[in-house]
Amino acid sequence: MKYIVILLLILLSSFRTVETSVYICGPTGAKKYHYKEHCRGLTACRHELTKVSLSQAQGYGLTLCGWED
């Protein structure tokens, strides 16, 4: 029983949170974030694409693009 608990503690401590990257249109003024760099929702983007973390995009108040659902 002790070995199972120790093994579980080792396994749980080895997991890391993988941060997902998303794309937004330009550094400012974006309203949506996109998982794919070539998303259909980015065709009207006239600025450079910016790659940010998902938590950062959500922190900016951005929501997921409707084409990504």
PyRosetta script that sets phi, psi and omega in degrees:
from pyrosetta import init, pose_from_sequence

init()
pose = pose_from_sequence("MKYIVILLLILLSSFRTVETSVYICGPTGAKKYHYKEHCRGLTACRHELTKVSLSQAQGYGLTLCGWED")
pose.set_psi(1, -41.0)
pose.set_omega(1, 179.2)
pose.set_phi(2, -60.4)
pose.set_psi(2, -39.5)
pose.set_omega(2, -177.1)
pose.set_phi(3, -66.8)
pose.set_psi(3, -35.2)
pose.set_omega(3, 178.5)
pose.set_phi(4, -66.8)
pose.set_psi(4, -43.0)
pose.set_omega(4, 179.5)
pose.set_phi(5, -64.3)
pose.set_psi(5, -43.7)
pose.set_omega(5, 179.2)
pose.set_phi(6, -63.8)
pose.set_psi(6, -43.1)
pose.set_omega(6, 178.6)
pose.set_phi(7, -62.2)
pose.set_psi(7, -42.5)
pose.set_omega(7, 178.2)
pose.set_phi(8, -63.8)
pose.set_psi(8, -41.2)
pose.set_omega(8, 177.8)
pose.set_phi(9, -62.7)
pose.set_psi(9, -40.9)
pose.set_omega(9, 178.6)
pose.set_phi(10, -65.1)
pose.set_psi(10, -44.7)
pose.set_omega(10, -179.7)
pose.set_phi(11, -64.6)
pose.set_psi(11, -43.8)
pose.set_omega(11, -178.7)
pose.set_phi(12, -68.1)
pose.set_psi(12, -32.8)
pose.set_omega(12, -179.9)
pose.set_phi(13, -77.0)
pose.set_psi(13, -17.5)
pose.set_omega(13, -178.1)
pose.set_phi(14, -86.6)
pose.set_psi(14, -12.4)
pose.set_omega(14, 179.0)
pose.set_phi(15, -75.7)
pose.set_psi(15, 135.2)
pose.set_omega(15, 175.2)
pose.set_phi(16, -118.8)
pose.set_psi(16, 151.4)
pose.set_omega(16, 175.8)
pose.set_phi(17, -80.0)
pose.set_psi(17, 124.7)
pose.set_omega(17, 178.8)
pose.set_phi(18, -91.0)
pose.set_psi(18, 122.6)
pose.set_omega(18, -178.5)
pose.set_phi(19, -83.9)
pose.set_psi(19, 126.6)
pose.set_omega(19, 179.5)
pose.set_phi(20, -83.9)
pose.set_psi(20, 135.2)
pose.set_omega(20, 176.1)
pose.set_phi(21, -95.2)
pose.set_psi(21, 142.6)
pose.set_omega(21, 177.6)
pose.set_phi(22, -131.9)
pose.set_psi(22, 169.3)
pose.set_omega(22, -178.5)
pose.set_phi(23, -116.6)
pose.set_psi(23, 140.8)
pose.set_omega(23, 174.3)
pose.set_phi(24, -130.0)
pose.set_psi(24, 157.2)
pose.set_omega(24, -179.0)
pose.set_phi(25, -87.4)
pose.set_psi(25, 105.4)
pose.set_omega(25, 178.0)
pose.set_phi(26, 75.5)
pose.set_psi(26, 163.6)
pose.set_omega(26, -178.1)
pose.set_phi(27, -76.0)
pose.set_psi(27, -22.7)
pose.set_omega(27, 179.3)
pose.set_phi(28, -137.7)
pose.set_psi(28, 157.6)
pose.set_omega(28, 175.1)
pose.set_phi(29, 86.6)
pose.set_psi(29, -3.3)
pose.set_omega(29, 179.3)
pose.set_phi(30, -72.6)
pose.set_psi(30, 150.0)
pose.set_omega(30, 178.1)
pose.set_phi(31, -117.4)
pose.set_psi(31, -20.4)
pose.set_omega(31, -176.4)
pose.set_phi(32, -129.9)
pose.set_psi(32, 156.7)
pose.set_omega(32, 170.7)
pose.set_phi(33, -117.6)
pose.set_psi(33, 157.9)
pose.set_omega(33, -172.3)
pose.set_phi(34, -133.7)
pose.set_psi(34, 137.7)
pose.set_omega(34, 177.6)
pose.set_phi(35, -78.3)
pose.set_psi(35, -33.2)
pose.set_omega(35, -177.1)
pose.set_phi(36, -103.9)
pose.set_psi(36, 138.2)
pose.set_omega(36, -179.9)
pose.set_phi(37, -65.4)
pose.set_psi(37, -28.4)
pose.set_omega(37, -178.0)
pose.set_phi(38, -108.3)
pose.set_psi(38, 35.2)
pose.set_omega(38, 178.9)
pose.set_phi(39, -63.3)
pose.set_psi(39, 144.9)
pose.set_omega(39, 179.1)
pose.set_phi(40, -60.5)
pose.set_psi(40, -30.1)
pose.set_omega(40, -179.9)
pose.set_phi(41, -69.8)
pose.set_psi(41, -13.7)
pose.set_omega(41, -179.9)
pose.set_phi(42, -95.4)
pose.set_psi(42, 2.6)
pose.set_omega(42, -177.3)
pose.set_phi(43, -65.4)
pose.set_psi(43, -28.5)
pose.set_omega(43, -179.8)
pose.set_phi(44, -88.4)
pose.set_psi(44, 0.0)
pose.set_omega(44, -178.1)
pose.set_phi(45, -68.3)
pose.set_psi(45, 124.3)
pose.set_omega(45, 179.9)
pose.set_phi(46, -106.7)
pose.set_psi(46, 6.1)
pose.set_omega(46, 179.0)
pose.set_phi(47, -112.3)
pose.set_psi(47, 177.4)
pose.set_omega(47, 176.3)
pose.set_phi(48, -76.2)
pose.set_psi(48, 148.4)
pose.set_omega(48, 176.3)
pose.set_phi(49, -77.3)
pose.set_psi(49, 139.1)
pose.set_omega(49, 179.1)
pose.set_phi(50, -117.6)
pose.set_psi(50, 129.1)
pose.set_omega(50, 179.0)
pose.set_phi(51, -95.4)
pose.set_psi(51, 121.6)
pose.set_omega(51, -179.6)
pose.set_phi(52, -133.2)
pose.set_psi(52, 168.6)
pose.set_omega(52, 176.8)
pose.set_phi(53, -77.4)
pose.set_psi(53, 156.7)
pose.set_omega(53, -179.7)
pose.set_phi(54, -61.8)
pose.set_psi(54, -42.5)
pose.set_omega(54, -179.5)
pose.set_phi(55, -65.4)
pose.set_psi(55, -34.0)
pose.set_omega(55, 177.7)
pose.set_phi(56, -67.8)
pose.set_psi(56, -43.0)
pose.set_omega(56, 178.9)
pose.set_phi(57, -63.6)
pose.set_psi(57, -41.6)
pose.set_omega(57, 178.5)
pose.set_phi(58, -68.6)
pose.set_psi(58, -31.7)
pose.set_omega(58, 176.5)
pose.set_phi(59, -66.1)
pose.set_psi(59, -28.9)
pose.set_omega(59, 176.6)
pose.set_phi(60, -76.8)
pose.set_psi(60, -7.2)
pose.set_omega(60, -178.3)
pose.set_phi(61, 87.8)
pose.set_psi(61, 14.8)
pose.set_omega(61, -179.9)
pose.set_phi(62, -80.3)
pose.set_psi(62, 151.3)
pose.set_omega(62, 177.7)
pose.set_phi(63, -117.9)
pose.set_psi(63, 164.2)
pose.set_omega(63, -178.7)
pose.set_phi(64, -68.1)
pose.set_psi(64, 138.5)
pose.set_omega(64, 177.3)
pose.set_phi(65, -60.8)
pose.set_psi(65, 141.0)
pose.set_omega(65, 179.4)
pose.set_phi(66, -62.7)
pose.set_psi(66, -26.2)
pose.set_omega(66, 178.7)
pose.set_phi(67, -75.7)
pose.set_psi(67, -16.1)
pose.set_omega(67, -177.3)
pose.set_phi(68, -87.4)
pose.set_psi(68, -11.6)
pose.set_omega(68, -177.0)
pose.set_phi(69, -59.4)
pose.dump_pdb("model.pdb")
